[in-house]
């Protein structure tokens, strides 16, 4: 899956982004798949990543 949000969409859709990330982490924990998360937002990367 690839998802891309512009800064404007990101600012307006912060709760949407947070919910998507929460759902992806839940699926990752349940099914054990790897996830490559690319972002400029380091605070989000820290929440998503097992390691940076």
LUMLOKE-164244 format. One record per atom (N, C-alpha, C): residue in three letters; residue number from 1; atom name; x, y, z. Coordinates in steps of 0.2 Angstrom, whole numbers, padded with zeros to 4 digits. Layout:
N
<r><aa>ALA</aa><i>NUM</i><at>CA</at><X>X</X><Y>Y</Y><Z>Z</Z></r>
...
END
This chain:
52
<r><aa>UNK</aa><i>1</i><at>N</at><X>0004</X><Y>-0006</Y><Z>0000</Z></r>
<r><aa>UNK</aa><i>1</i><at>CA</at><X>0000</X><Y>0000</Y><Z>0000</Z></r>
<r><aa>UNK</aa><i>1</i><at>C</at><X>0004</X><Y>0006</Y><Z>0000</Z></r>
<r><aa>UNK</aa><i>2</i><at>N</at><X>0003</X><Y>0011</Y><Z>-0004</Z></r>
<r><aa>UNK</aa><i>2</i><at>CA</at><X>0006</X><Y>0017</Y><Z>-0004</Z></r>
<r><aa>UNK</aa><i>2</i><at>C</at><X>0001</X><Y>0023</Y><Z>-0003</Z></r>
<r><aa>UNK</aa><i>3</i><at>N</at><X>0003</X><Y>0027</Y><Z>0002</Z></r>
<r><aa>UNK</aa><i>3</i><at>CA</at><X>-0002</X><Y>0033</Y><Z>0004</Z></r>
<r><aa>UNK</aa><i>3</i><at>C</at><X>0002</X><Y>0039</Y><Z>0004</Z></r>
<r><aa>UNK</aa><i>4</i><at>N</at><X>0000</X><Y>0045</Y><Z>0001</Z></r>
<r><aa>UNK</aa><i>4</i><at>CA</at><X>0004</X><Y>0051</Y><Z>0001</Z></r>
<r><aa>UNK</aa><i>4</i><at>C</at><X>-0001</X><Y>0057</Y><Z>0002</Z></r>
<r><aa>UNK</aa><i>5</i><at>N</at><X>0001</X><Y>0061</Y><Z>0007</Z></r>
<r><aa>UNK</aa><i>5</i><at>CA</at><X>-0003</X><Y>0066</Y><Z>0009</Z></r>
<r><aa>UNK</aa><i>5</i><at>C</at><X>0001</X><Y>0073</Y><Z>0008</Z></r>
<r><aa>UNK</aa><i>6</i><at>N</at><X>-0002</X><Y>0078</Y><Z>0006</Z></r>
<r><aa>UNK</aa><i>6</i><at>CA</at><X>0001</X><Y>0084</Y><Z>0005</Z></r>
<r><aa>UNK</aa><i>6</i><at>C</at><X>0001</X><Y>0087</Y><Z>0012</Z></r>
<r><aa>UNK</aa><i>7</i><at>N</at><X>0005</X><Y>0092</Y><Z>0014</Z></r>
<r><aa>UNK</aa><i>7</i><at>CA</at><X>0005</X><Y>0095</Y><Z>0020</Z></r>
<r><aa>UNK</aa><i>7</i><at>C</at><X>-0002</X><Y>0098</Y><Z>0022</Z></r>
<r><aa>UNK</aa><i>8</i><at>N</at><X>-0005</X><Y>0101</Y><Z>0017</Z></r>
<r><aa>UNK</aa><i>8</i><at>CA</at><X>-0012</X><Y>0104</Y><Z>0018</Z></r>
<r><aa>UNK</aa><i>8</i><at>C</at><X>-0017</X><Y>0098</Y><Z>0020</Z></r>
<r><aa>UNK</aa><i>9</i><at>N</at><X>-0017</X><Y>0093</Y><Z>0017</Z></r>
<r><aa>UNK</aa><i>9</i><at>CA</at><X>-0021</X><Y>0087</Y><Z>0018</Z></r>
<r><aa>UNK</aa><i>9</i><at>C</at><X>-0019</X><Y>0084</Y><Z>0025</Z></r>
<r><aa>UNK</aa><i>10</i><at>N</at><X>-0013</X><Y>0084</Y><Z>0026</Z></r>
<r><aa>UNK</aa><i>10</i><at>CA</at><X>-0011</X><Y>0081</Y><Z>0033</Z></r>
<r><aa>UNK</aa><i>10</i><at>C</at><X>-0013</X><Y>0085</Y><Z>0039</Z></r>
<r><aa>UNK</aa><i>11</i><at>N</at><X>-0013</X><Y>0092</Y><Z>0038</Z></r>
<r><aa>UNK</aa><i>11</i><at>CA</at><X>-0015</X><Y>0096</Y><Z>0044</Z></r>
<r><aa>UNK</aa><i>11</i><at>C</at><X>-0022</X><Y>0096</Y><Z>0045</Z></r>
<r><aa>UNK</aa><i>12</i><at>N</at><X>-0026</X><Y>0095</Y><Z>0039</Z></r>
<r><aa>UNK</aa><i>12</i><at>CA</at><X>-0034</X><Y>0095</Y><Z>0040</Z></r>
<r><aa>UNK</aa><i>12</i><at>C</at><X>-0036</X><Y>0088</Y><Z>0042</Z></r>
<r><aa>UNK</aa><i>13</i><at>N</at><X>-0032</X><Y>0083</Y><Z>0040</Z></r>
<r><aa>UNK</aa><i>13</i><at>CA</at><X>-0033</X><Y>0076</Y><Z>0041</Z></r>
<r><aa>UNK</aa><i>13</i><at>C</at><X>-0029</X><Y>0072</Y><Z>0047</Z></r>
<r><aa>UNK</aa><i>14</i><at>N</at><X>-0027</X><Y>0076</Y><Z>0052</Z></r>
<r><aa>UNK</aa><i>14</i><at>CA</at><X>-0023</X><Y>0073</Y><Z>0057</Z></r>
<r><aa>UNK</aa><i>14</i><at>C</at><X>-0026</X><Y>0067</Y><Z>0060</Z></r>
<r><aa>UNK</aa><i>15</i><at>N</at><X>-0032</X><Y>0068</Y><Z>0062</Z></r>
<r><aa>UNK</aa><i>15</i><at>CA</at><X>-0036</X><Y>0062</Y><Z>0066</Z></r>
<r><aa>UNK</aa><i>15</i><at>C</at><X>-0036</X><Y>0056</Y><Z>0061</Z></r>
<r><aa>UNK</aa><i>16</i><at>N</at><X>-0038</X><Y>0058</Y><Z>0055</Z></r>
<r><aa>UNK</aa><i>16</i><at>CA</at><X>-0038</X><Y>0052</Y><Z>0050</Z></r>
<r><aa>UNK</aa><i>16</i><at>C</at><X>-0031</X><Y>0049</Y><Z>0049</Z></r>
<r><aa>UNK</aa><i>17</i><at>N</at><X>-0026</X><Y>0052</Y><Z>0049</Z></r>
<r><aa>UNK</aa><i>17</i><at>CA</at><X>-0019</X><Y>0049</Y><Z>0048</Z></r>
<r><aa>UNK</aa><i>17</i><at>C</at><X>-0018</X><Y>0045</Y><Z>0055</Z></r>
<r><aa>UNK</aa><i>18</i><at>N</at><X>-0019</X><Y>0048</Y><Z>0060</Z></r>
<r><aa>UNK</aa><i>18</i><at>CA</at><X>-0018</X><Y>0044</Y><Z>0067</Z></r>
<r><aa>UNK</aa><i>18</i><at>C</at><X>-0022</X><Y>0038</Y><Z>0067</Z></r>
<r><aa>UNK</aa><i>19</i><at>N</at><X>-0028</X><Y>0038</Y><Z>0065</Z></r>
<r><aa>UNK</aa><i>19</i><at>CA</at><X>-0033</X><Y>0032</Y><Z>0064</Z></r>
<r><aa>UNK</aa><i>19</i><at>C</at><X>-0030</X><Y>0027</Y><Z>0060</Z></r>
<r><aa>UNK</aa><i>20</i><at>N</at><X>-0028</X><Y>0029</Y><Z>0054</Z></r>
<r><aa>UNK</aa><i>20</i><at>CA</at><X>-0025</X><Y>0024</Y><Z>0049</Z></r>
<r><aa>UNK</aa><i>20</i><at>C</at><X>-0018</X><Y>0021</Y><Z>0052</Z></r>
<r><aa>UNK</aa><i>21</i><at>N</at><X>-0014</X><Y>0025</Y><Z>0055</Z></r>
<r><aa>UNK</aa><i>21</i><at>CA</at><X>-0008</X><Y>0022</Y><Z>0058</Z></r>
<r><aa>UNK</aa><i>21</i><at>C</at><X>-0010</X><Y>0017</Y><Z>0063</Z></r>
<r><aa>UNK</aa><i>22</i><at>N</at><X>-0014</X><Y>0019</Y><Z>0067</Z></r>
<r><aa>UNK</aa><i>22</i><at>CA</at><X>-0016</X><Y>0014</Y><Z>0073</Z></r>
<r><aa>UNK</aa><i>22</i><at>C</at><X>-0019</X><Y>0008</Y><Z>0070</Z></r>
<r><aa>UNK</aa><i>23</i><at>N</at><X>-0023</X><Y>0008</Y><Z>0065</Z></r>
<r><aa>UNK</aa><i>23</i><at>CA</at><X>-0026</X><Y>0002</Y><Z>0062</Z></r>
<r><aa>UNK</aa><i>23</i><at>C</at><X>-0020</X><Y>-0002</Y><Z>0058</Z></r>
<r><aa>UNK</aa><i>24</i><at>N</at><X>-0015</X><Y>0001</Y><Z>0055</Z></r>
<r><aa>UNK</aa><i>24</i><at>CA</at><X>-0010</X><Y>-0002</Y><Z>0052</Z></r>
<r><aa>UNK</aa><i>24</i><at>C</at><X>-0005</X><Y>-0006</Y><Z>0057</Z></r>
<r><aa>UNK</aa><i>25</i><at>N</at><X>-0004</X><Y>-0002</Y><Z>0063</Z></r>
<r><aa>UNK</aa><i>25</i><at>CA</at><X>0000</X><Y>-0005</Y><Z>0068</Z></r>
<r><aa>UNK</aa><i>25</i><at>C</at><X>-0004</X><Y>-0011</Y><Z>0071</Z></r>
<r><aa>UNK</aa><i>26</i><at>N</at><X>-0010</X><Y>-0011</Y><Z>0072</Z></r>
<r><aa>UNK</aa><i>26</i><at>CA</at><X>-0014</X><Y>-0017</Y><Z>0074</Z></r>
<r><aa>UNK</aa><i>26</i><at>C</at><X>-0014</X><Y>-0023</Y><Z>0070</Z></r>
<r><aa>UNK</aa><i>27</i><at>N</at><X>-0015</X><Y>-0021</Y><Z>0063</Z></r>
<r><aa>UNK</aa><i>27</i><at>CA</at><X>-0014</X><Y>-0027</Y><Z>0058</Z></r>
<r><aa>UNK</aa><i>27</i><at>C</at><X>-0007</X><Y>-0029</Y><Z>0058</Z></r>
<r><aa>UNK</aa><i>28</i><at>N</at><X>-0002</X><Y>-0025</Y><Z>0059</Z></r>
<r><aa>UNK</aa><i>28</i><at>CA</at><X>0005</X><Y>-0027</Y><Z>0059</Z></r>
<r><aa>UNK</aa><i>28</i><at>C</at><X>0006</X><Y>-0032</Y><Z>0065</Z></r>
<r><aa>UNK</aa><i>29</i><at>N</at><X>0004</X><Y>-0030</Y><Z>0070</Z></r>
<r><aa>UNK</aa><i>29</i><at>CA</at><X>0004</X><Y>-0034</Y><Z>0076</Z></r>
<r><aa>UNK</aa><i>29</i><at>C</at><X>0001</X><Y>-0041</Y><Z>0076</Z></r>
<r><aa>UNK</aa><i>30</i><at>N</at><X>-0005</X><Y>-0041</Y><Z>0073</Z></r>
<r><aa>UNK</aa><i>30</i><at>CA</at><X>-0009</X><Y>-0047</Y><Z>0072</Z></r>
<r><aa>UNK</aa><i>30</i><at>C</at><X>-0006</X><Y>-0052</Y><Z>0067</Z></r>
<r><aa>UNK</aa><i>31</i><at>N</at><X>-0004</X><Y>-0049</Y><Z>0061</Z></r>
<r><aa>UNK</aa><i>31</i><at>CA</at><X>-0002</X><Y>-0053</Y><Z>0055</Z></r>
<r><aa>UNK</aa><i>31</i><at>C</at><X>0006</X><Y>-0054</Y><Z>0055</Z></r>
<r><aa>UNK</aa><i>32</i><at>N</at><X>0009</X><Y>-0049</Y><Z>0058</Z></r>
<r><aa>UNK</aa><i>32</i><at>CA</at><X>0017</X><Y>-0050</Y><Z>0058</Z></r>
<r><aa>UNK</aa><i>32</i><at>C</at><X>0020</X><Y>-0048</Y><Z>0052</Z></r>
<r><aa>UNK</aa><i>33</i><at>N</at><X>0017</X><Y>-0043</Y><Z>0048</Z></r>
<r><aa>UNK</aa><i>33</i><at>CA</at><X>0020</X><Y>-0041</Y><Z>0042</Z></r>
<r><aa>UNK</aa><i>33</i><at>C</at><X>0025</X><Y>-0035</Y><Z>0043</Z></r>
<r><aa>UNK</aa><i>34</i><at>N</at><X>0030</X><Y>-0034</Y><Z>0039</Z></r>
<r><aa>UNK</aa><i>34</i><at>CA</at><X>0034</X><Y>-0028</Y><Z>0039</Z></r>
<r><aa>UNK</aa><i>34</i><at>C</at><X>0031</X><Y>-0022</Y><Z>0036</Z></r>
<r><aa>UNK</aa><i>35</i><at>N</at><X>0033</X><Y>-0016</Y><Z>0039</Z></r>
<r><aa>UNK</aa><i>35</i><at>CA</at><X>0030</X><Y>-0010</Y><Z>0036</Z></r>
<r><aa>UNK</aa><i>35</i><at>C</at><X>0035</X><Y>-0005</Y><Z>0035</Z></r>
<r><aa>UNK</aa><i>36</i><at>N</at><X>0036</X><Y>-0002</Y><Z>0029</Z></r>
<r><aa>UNK</aa><i>36</i><at>CA</at><X>0040</X><Y>0003</Y><Z>0028</Z></r>
<r><aa>UNK</aa><i>36</i><at>C</at><X>0036</X><Y>0010</Y><Z>0028</Z></r>
<r><aa>UNK</aa><i>37</i><at>N</at><X>0038</X><Y>0014</Y><Z>0033</Z></r>
<r><aa>UNK</aa><i>37</i><at>CA</at><X>0034</X><Y>0020</Y><Z>0034</Z></r>
<r><aa>UNK</aa><i>37</i><at>C</at><X>0039</X><Y>0026</Y><Z>0032</Z></r>
<r><aa>UNK</aa><i>38</i><at>N</at><X>0038</X><Y>0030</Y><Z>0027</Z></r>
<r><aa>UNK</aa><i>38</i><at>CA</at><X>0042</X><Y>0036</Y><Z>0025</Z></r>
<r><aa>UNK</aa><i>38</i><at>C</at><X>0038</X><Y>0042</Y><Z>0027</Z></r>
<r><aa>UNK</aa><i>39</i><at>N</at><X>0041</X><Y>0046</Y><Z>0031</Z></r>
<r><aa>UNK</aa><i>39</i><at>CA</at><X>0038</X><Y>0053</Y><Z>0033</Z></r>
<r><aa>UNK</aa><i>39</i><at>C</at><X>0043</X><Y>0058</Y><Z>0034</Z></r>
<r><aa>UNK</aa><i>40</i><at>N</at><X>0041</X><Y>0064</Y><Z>0034</Z></r>
<r><aa>UNK</aa><i>40</i><at>CA</at><X>0045</X><Y>0070</Y><Z>0037</Z></r>
<r><aa>UNK</aa><i>40</i><at>C</at><X>0044</X><Y>0071</Y><Z>0044</Z></r>
<r><aa>UNK</aa><i>41</i><at>N</at><X>0038</X><Y>0068</Y><Z>0046</Z></r>
<r><aa>UNK</aa><i>41</i><at>CA</at><X>0036</X><Y>0069</Y><Z>0053</Z></r>
<r><aa>UNK</aa><i>41</i><at>C</at><X>0039</X><Y>0064</Y><Z>0058</Z></r>
<r><aa>UNK</aa><i>42</i><at>N</at><X>0045</X><Y>0066</Y><Z>0061</Z></r>
<r><aa>UNK</aa><i>42</i><at>CA</at><X>0048</X><Y>0062</Y><Z>0065</Z></r>
<r><aa>UNK</aa><i>42</i><at>C</at><X>0044</X><Y>0060</Y><Z>0072</Z></r>
<r><aa>UNK</aa><i>43</i><at>N</at><X>0040</X><Y>0064</Y><Z>0074</Z></r>
<r><aa>UNK</aa><i>43</i><at>CA</at><X>0036</X><Y>0062</Y><Z>0080</Z></r>
<r><aa>UNK</aa><i>43</i><at>C</at><X>0031</X><Y>0056</Y><Z>0078</Z></r>
<r><aa>UNK</aa><i>44</i><at>N</at><X>0029</X><Y>0056</Y><Z>0072</Z></r>
<r><aa>UNK</aa><i>44</i><at>CA</at><X>0025</X><Y>0050</Y><Z>0070</Z></r>
<r><aa>UNK</aa><i>44</i><at>C</at><X>0029</X><Y>0044</Y><Z>0069</Z></r>
<r><aa>UNK</aa><i>45</i><at>N</at><X>0035</X><Y>0045</Y><Z>0066</Z></r>
<r><aa>UNK</aa><i>45</i><at>CA</at><X>0039</X><Y>0039</Y><Z>0064</Z></r>
<r><aa>UNK</aa><i>45</i><at>C</at><X>0041</X><Y>0036</Y><Z>0071</Z></r>
<r><aa>UNK</aa><i>46</i><at>N</at><X>0042</X><Y>0040</Y><Z>0076</Z></r>
<r><aa>UNK</aa><i>46</i><at>CA</at><X>0044</X><Y>0037</Y><Z>0083</Z></r>
<r><aa>UNK</aa><i>46</i><at>C</at><X>0038</X><Y>0033</Y><Z>0086</Z></r>
<r><aa>UNK</aa><i>47</i><at>N</at><X>0032</X><Y>0035</Y><Z>0084</Z></r>
<r><aa>UNK</aa><i>47</i><at>CA</at><X>0027</X><Y>0031</Y><Z>0087</Z></r>
<r><aa>UNK</aa><i>47</i><at>C</at><X>0025</X><Y>0024</Y><Z>0083</Z></r>
<r><aa>UNK</aa><i>48</i><at>N</at><X>0027</X><Y>0025</Y><Z>0076</Z></r>
<r><aa>UNK</aa><i>48</i><at>CA</at><X>0026</X><Y>0019</Y><Z>0072</Z></r>
<r><aa>UNK</aa><i>48</i><at>C</at><X>0031</X><Y>0014</Y><Z>0072</Z></r>
<r><aa>UNK</aa><i>49</i><at>N</at><X>0037</X><Y>0016</Y><Z>0072</Z></r>
<r><aa>UNK</aa><i>49</i><at>CA</at><X>0043</X><Y>0012</Y><Z>0071</Z></r>
<r><aa>UNK</aa><i>49</i><at>C</at><X>0045</X><Y>0008</Y><Z>0077</Z></r>
<r><aa>UNK</aa><i>50</i><at>N</at><X>0048</X><Y>0002</Y><Z>0076</Z></r>
<r><aa>UNK</aa><i>50</i><at>CA</at><X>0051</X><Y>-0002</Y><Z>0081</Z></r>
<r><aa>UNK</aa><i>50</i><at>C</at><X>0058</X><Y>0000</Y><Z>0082</Z></r>
<r><aa>UNK</aa><i>51</i><at>N</at><X>0061</X><Y>0003</Y><Z>0077</Z></r>
<r><aa>UNK</aa><i>51</i><at>CA</at><X>0067</X><Y>0006</Y><Z>0077</Z></r>
<r><aa>UNK</aa><i>51</i><at>C</at><X>0068</X><Y>0011</Y><Z>0072</Z></r>
<r><aa>UNK</aa><i>52</i><at>N</at><X>0072</X><Y>0016</Y><Z>0073</Z></r>
<r><aa>UNK</aa><i>52</i><at>CA</at><X>0073</X><Y>0022</Y><Z>0068</Z></r>
<r><aa>UNK</aa><i>52</i><at>C</at><X>0080</X><Y>0021</Y><Z>0065</Z></r>
END
